């Protein structure tokens, strides 16, 4: 396992500008060795997470050691990117994911998504199937994939008082165990999420999928991952349940498991 952050060379920081609305997306792109033909890595972070998190940095360090390309970015309103988090929606972050992929991914990619990023990976794959010239996805690794979370794990679980606050005020400030302050859950996020729901039908990615899910995850229940697996129509899907695993899956043993899964492709 490669976790030597101090000796790791910094990946190149660049940016991509999108319009309507205008926003600047921070991108970190690491080039692979020219003689290494293994797929590159494309990382999608979770809700209110960024590309400098433990898993993303570990993947980048591993990619450097392996001589493989690695591409990370921050959604608008996250990390080093511009924009306001409160303006974010699944549709907007999907648009940004697609734009970064089309601009920077030139060869086959292993696409890795954590939590919300897992949902966006599947939505991205659906969009890429419409793009004939796009770099193909060689495989997916989904970490606690929060598919349809705005509806299934938020709205349907909210008591009526919180639903009314969102409807009346347009936002509810949700306490978080992962940040100093609360997360704004907006009416726009919930309503836009309904345009991207996937669990009501079959899912087809056209590539192998490996899901890593903690059984002790308080945010994305392991049964949610089992439900997701049942929706894959034809893809080869492996589900690994980590009995003592939490939502983040960022412990050293979790990172080892993640790198092993990525290394299969």
C-alpha positions in Angstrom: 0.0 0.0 0.0 1.3 3.5 -0.9 0.5 6.2 1.6 3.7 8.2 1.6 2.2 11.7 1.3 5.4 13.5 2.2 7.4 12.0 -0.7 4.5 12.2 -3.1 4.9 14.7 -6.0 2.0 17.1 -6.3 -0.4 16.4 -9.2 -0.9 19.3 -11.6 -3.6 21.8 -10.5 -5.6 23.2 -13.4 -9.1 24.4 -13.9 -12.1 24.2 -16.2 -14.6 27.0 -16.7 -18.3 26.2 -17.2 -21.1 28.6 -18.2 -24.8 29.0 -17.4 -24.1 29.6 -14.6 -20.4 30.5 -14.8 -18.2 28.6 -12.4 -14.6 27.5 -12.2 -13.9 23.8 -11.5 -10.5 22.9 -9.9 -8.9 19.8 -11.4 -5.8 17.9 -10.3 -4.4 15.8 -13.1 -1.5 13.4 -12.8 0.0 12.0 -15.9 0.9 8.3 -16.1 4.1 6.7 -17.5 4.0 6.5 -21.3 4.8 2.7 -21.2 2.0 1.9 -18.7 -1.2 1.0 -20.6 -3.3 0.3 -17.5 -6.5 2.4 -17.2 -6.3 5.8 -15.5 -8.2 6.6 -12.3 -11.0 9.1 -12.2 -12.2 10.1 -8.7 -15.6 11.5 -7.7 -16.0 12.7 -4.1 -19.0 12.6 -1.8 -21.5 15.2 -0.7 -19.6 18.1 1.0 -16.3 16.3 0.5 -13.3 17.2 -1.7 -10.4 15.8 -3.7 -8.0 16.2 -0.8 -9.7 13.7 1.4 -8.0 10.6 2.6 -9.2 8.2 0.0 -8.6 10.5 -2.9 -5.1 11.3 -1.8 -4.3 7.6 -1.3 -5.5 6.8 -4.8 -3.4 9.6 -6.2 -0.3 8.3 -4.4 -0.9 4.8 -5.5 -1.4 5.9 -9.1 1.9 7.8 -9.0 3.7 4.6 -7.7 2.1 2.5 -10.3 2.7 5.0 -13.1 -1.0 5.4 -13.9 -2.8 8.6 -14.6 -5.1 10.0 -11.9 -7.8 12.6 -12.3 -9.5 14.4 -9.4 -11.7 17.5 -9.2 -13.9 19.4 -6.8 -17.6 20.0 -7.6 -18.7 23.6 -7.5 -19.1 24.8 -3.9 -16.5 22.3 -2.8 -12.8 22.4 -2.0 -10.8 24.5 -4.4 -13.6 25.1 -6.9 -15.7 28.2 -7.2 -19.4 28.6 -6.5 -21.7 28.3 -3.5 -22.5 24.9 -2.0 -26.1 26.0 -1.5 -26.5 26.3 -5.3 -25.4 22.8 -5.9 -27.7 20.0 -7.3 -27.1 16.5 -8.6 -27.7 17.8 -12.1 -25.1 20.5 -11.8 -22.5 18.3 -10.3 -23.2 15.7 -13.0 -22.7 18.3 -15.6 -19.3 19.2 -14.1 -18.3 15.5 -13.8 -19.1 15.0 -17.5 -17.2 18.1 -18.5 -14.1 17.2 -16.6 -14.1 13.7 -17.9 -14.6 14.7 -21.5 -11.8 17.4 -21.3 -9.2 15.4 -19.4 -9.8 11.7 -19.7 -8.1 10.5 -22.9 -7.8 6.8 -22.3 -9.9 4.1 -20.6 -10.6 4.9 -16.9 -11.4 3.1 -13.7 -14.1 5.5 -12.2 -14.2 5.5 -8.4 -17.0 7.3 -6.5 -17.6 7.7 -2.8 -21.1 8.1 -1.3 -22.8 10.7 -3.5 -19.9 10.2 -5.9 -21.1 6.6 -6.4 -24.5 7.9 -7.7 -22.7 10.4 -9.9 -20.5 7.6 -11.3 -23.5 5.7 -12.5 -25.2 8.8 -13.9 -21.9 9.7 -15.6 -21.7 6.3 -17.2 -25.2 6.7 -18.6 -24.3 10.0 -20.1 -21.0 8.7 -21.5 -22.8 6.0 -23.4 -24.3 8.8 -25.5 -20.8 10.2 -26.2 -19.3 8.0 -29.0 -15.8 9.7 -28.8 -15.5 9.6 -25.0 -12.8 7.5 -23.3 -14.4 4.2 -22.2 -15.0 3.2 -18.6 -12.9 0.1 -17.9 -14.4 -0.5 -14.5 -16.1 1.1 -11.5 -15.4 1.0 -7.7 -18.3 2.4 -5.7 -17.7 3.2 -2.0 -20.9 3.3 0.1 -22.8 4.4 -3.1 -25.6 6.8 -2.1 -27.7 6.3 -5.2 -31.0 8.3 -5.0 -29.9 9.6 -1.5 -31.8 12.9 -1.9 -35.1 11.0 -2.0 -34.5 7.6 -0.3 -32.0 8.6 2.4 -33.1 12.2 2.9 -36.7 13.2 1.9 -38.4 10.0 2.8 -36.6 9.9 6.2 -37.3 13.5 7.1 -40.1 14.2 9.7 -42.9 16.4 8.5 -41.5 19.4 10.4 -38.2 19.3 8.4 -40.1 18.8 5.1 -42.2 21.9 5.9 -39.1 23.9 6.6 -37.6 23.0 3.3 -40.8 23.7 1.4 -41.4 27.1 3.2 -37.9 28.4 3.6 -36.2 26.6 0.7 -33.5 25.2 3.0 -32.9 23.2 6.2 -29.5 23.2 8.0 -28.7 19.6 8.7 -26.2 18.9 11.6 -23.2 16.9 10.4 -20.8 14.5 12.1 -18.2 15.2 9.3 -17.9 19.0 9.4 -17.8 21.9 12.0 -21.0 23.4 10.7 -24.3 22.1 9.4 -25.0 21.2 5.8 -27.7 23.2 3.9 -30.2 20.9 2.4 -32.1 22.9 -0.2 -35.4 22.5 -1.9 -33.5 22.7 -5.2 -31.3 19.8 -4.3 -34.3 17.6 -3.4 -36.4 18.6 -6.5 -33.5 18.2 -8.9 -32.5 14.9 -7.4 -35.9 13.5 -8.5 -34.9 14.0 -12.1 -32.0 11.6 -11.7 -33.4 8.7 -9.7 -32.1 5.3 -10.7 -33.4 2.7 -8.3 -36.9 2.6 -9.9 -35.5 0.8 -13.0 -32.6 -1.3 -14.3 -29.0 0.0 -14.4 -26.5 -0.8 -17.1 -23.0 0.5 -17.1 -21.3 -1.7 -19.7 -18.4 -2.5 -17.4 -17.5 -4.5 -14.2 -18.5 -2.9 -10.9 -17.1 -3.5 -7.4 -19.0 -2.0 -4.5 -17.4 -1.6 -1.0 -20.0 -1.1 1.8 -19.6 -0.8 5.5 -22.2 -2.8 7.5 -21.9 -0.2 10.3 -22.5 2.7 8.0 -25.1 5.1 9.6 -25.6 7.2 6.5 -26.0 4.6 3.7 -27.4 1.4 5.1 -25.8 -1.8 3.7 -29.3 -2.9 2.6 -29.2 0.1 0.3 -26.2 -1.4 -1.5 -27.9 -4.7 -1.8 -30.9 -3.0 -3.4 -28.6 -1.3 -5.8 -27.0 -4.6 -6.8 -30.4 -6.0 -7.7 -30.9 -3.2 -10.2 -27.9 -4.0 -12.4 -29.2 -5.6 -15.5 -26.2 -7.3 -17.2 -23.1 -6.0 -15.5 -20.7 -8.1 -13.5 -21.1 -6.8 -10.0 -19.1 -7.7 -6.8 -20.4 -6.5 -3.5 -18.0 -6.5 -0.6 -19.6 -6.0 2.8 -17.1 -4.8 5.6 -18.6 -6.0 8.8 -17.0 -3.3 11.0 -16.9 -0.7 8.3 -18.4 2.8 8.7 -19.5 5.3 6.0 -16.1 6.8 5.2 -14.1 3.6 4.9 -10.9 5.6 5.4 -9.1 3.4 7.9 -5.8 1.9 6.7 -7.4 -1.4 6.2 -10.2 0.2 4.2 -7.7 2.0 2.0 -5.9 -1.3 1.4 -9.2 -2.9 0.3 -9.9 0.1 -2.0 -6.5 0.0 -3.7 -6.9 -3.8 -4.1 -10.3 -3.3 -5.8 -8.9 -0.6 -8.1 -5.9 -2.7 -8.9 -8.1 -5.5 -10.3 -8.7 -3.3 -13.4 
